[in-house]
Amino acid sequence: MDDLRDTAYAYYEHFNHETQKSIQTFSEQMETKSLPNKIKFREFSAYMKDIGFPQFGSKNFFDQLKRGKKDHLVYADVITLLYIIESGRPFCNGLDCKNKFIVGLYFTCVECFFKNDCNYIFNVCPDCFRTKSYDHSHEVFLDPIVMLRLKTKLDKSKGVNDDTFYSDDDKKKVDRALQIMQIAVSLGNLVAATTAMCSIM
C-alpha cells in the first residue's frame, strides 16, 4: 500500500487549491462526529455504500487503507482512497481471495477488457493467477503494463482505431512484430493474447 500512498500524495501535490479543498470536504463528510479529523470504520463503510462503492466498505479494505495500528482513517488515507477509486484499482475475483483488494500487480482478462468496453473486467492477483485459482470462461490474462504495450504495438501496426478488425495477413504480421518485444511474461501467454486481441478489436 505504501507505493499507492506515495503515488496518491504525488498527484495531490500537483492539485490546485480548489481541488484540495474538495478532497477535504469529502473527507469531512465521513468523519466521526465525536472524533474530529478521524474516520472510524462504521462511518466509512456506511459512506462507501451510500456513494455507490460498497466493495470499498469492507473491514478488510479499511484495515489495508489505514496506516499502522490505528483504528481510524485520517486525511492522508482519504487521499489514497480517492486515488485508488479514480485509478480503478481492482479487487481479486479469485476463488481464494474473497474479493480482496489487490495492492500491487494484477492480471486482467484480455477479452473481458476489450470486448465488454471495460464495463465488466475480471481481475486476479498474482497468487490466484499462478495457481489458476479462479473460475472464468476466458483463458488469456495479462498485467496492465504488458497489455498497454501490446495494444500500443497493435495500434501502431495498423495506424487505425480500436474498432478495426484485422485480416489473417495482418494478424501474422503483428504476431511476428510482437516476437521481438522484450517483456517479462510467458511467450505462450503473449502469443495467445495477441491472437485474442486481434480477433476482438
Secondary structure in CASP SS format (residue, H / E / C, confidence):
PFRMAT SS
TARGET T0000
AUTHOR 0000-0000-0000
METHOD secondary structure of the structure
MODEL  1
M C 1.00
D H 1.00
D H 1.00
L H 1.00
R H 1.00
D H 1.00
T H 1.00
A H 1.00
Y H 1.00
A H 1.00
Y H 1.00
Y H 1.00
E H 1.00
H H 1.00
F C 1.00
N C 1.00
H H 1.00
E H 1.00
T H 1.00
Q H 1.00
K H 1.00
S H 1.00
I H 1.00
Q H 1.00
T H 1.00
F H 1.00
S H 1.00
E H 1.00
Q C 1.00
M C 1.00
E C 1.00
T C 1.00
K C 1.00
S C 1.00
L C 1.00
P C 1.00
N C 1.00
K C 1.00
I E 1.00
K E 1.00
F H 1.00
R H 1.00
E H 1.00
F H 1.00
S H 1.00
A H 1.00
Y H 1.00
M H 1.00
K H 1.00
D H 1.00
I C 1.00
G C 1.00
F C 1.00
P H 1.00
Q H 1.00
F H 1.00
G H 1.00
S C 1.00
K H 1.00
N H 1.00
F H 1.00
F H 1.00
D H 1.00
Q H 1.00
L H 1.00
K C 1.00
R C 1.00
G C 1.00
K C 1.00
K C 1.00
D C 1.00
H E 1.00
L E 1.00
V C 1.00
Y H 1.00
A H 1.00
D H 1.00
V H 1.00
I H 1.00
T H 1.00
L H 1.00
L H 1.00
Y H 1.00
I H 1.00
I H 1.00
E H 1.00
S C 1.00
G C 1.00
R C 1.00
P C 1.00
F E 1.00
C C 1.00
N C 1.00
G C 1.00
L C 1.00
D C 1.00
C C 1.00
K C 1.00
N C 1.00
K C 1.00
F E 1.00
I C 1.00
V C 1.00
G C 1.00
L C 1.00
Y C 1.00
F E 1.00
T E 1.00
C E 1.00
V H 1.00
E H 1.00
C H 1.00
F H 1.00
F H 1.00
K H 1.00
N C 1.00
D C 1.00
C C 1.00
N C 1.00
Y C 1.00
I C 1.00
F C 1.00
N E 1.00
V E 1.00
C C 1.00
P H 1.00
D H 1.00
C H 1.00
F H 1.00
R H 1.00
T C 1.00
K C 1.00
S C 1.00
Y C 1.00
D C 1.00
H C 1.00
S C 1.00
H C 1.00
E C 1.00
V C 1.00
F E 1.00
L E 1.00
D C 1.00
P H 1.00
I H 1.00
V H 1.00
M H 1.00
L H 1.00
R H 1.00
L H 1.00
K H 1.00
T H 1.00
K H 1.00
L H 1.00
D H 1.00
K H 1.00
S H 1.00
K H 1.00
G C 1.00
V C 1.00
N C 1.00
D C 1.00
D C 1.00
T C 1.00
F C 1.00
Y C 1.00
S C 1.00
D H 1.00
D H 1.00
D H 1.00
K H 1.00
K H 1.00
K H 1.00
V H 1.00
D H 1.00
R H 1.00
A H 1.00
L H 1.00
Q C 1.00
I C 1.00
M C 1.00
Q C 1.00
I C 1.00
A C 1.00
V C 1.00
S C 1.00
L H 1.00
G H 1.00
N H 1.00
L H 1.00
V H 1.00
A H 1.00
A H 1.00
T H 1.00
T H 1.00
A H 1.00
M H 1.00
C H 1.00
S H 1.00
I H 1.00
M C 1.00
END
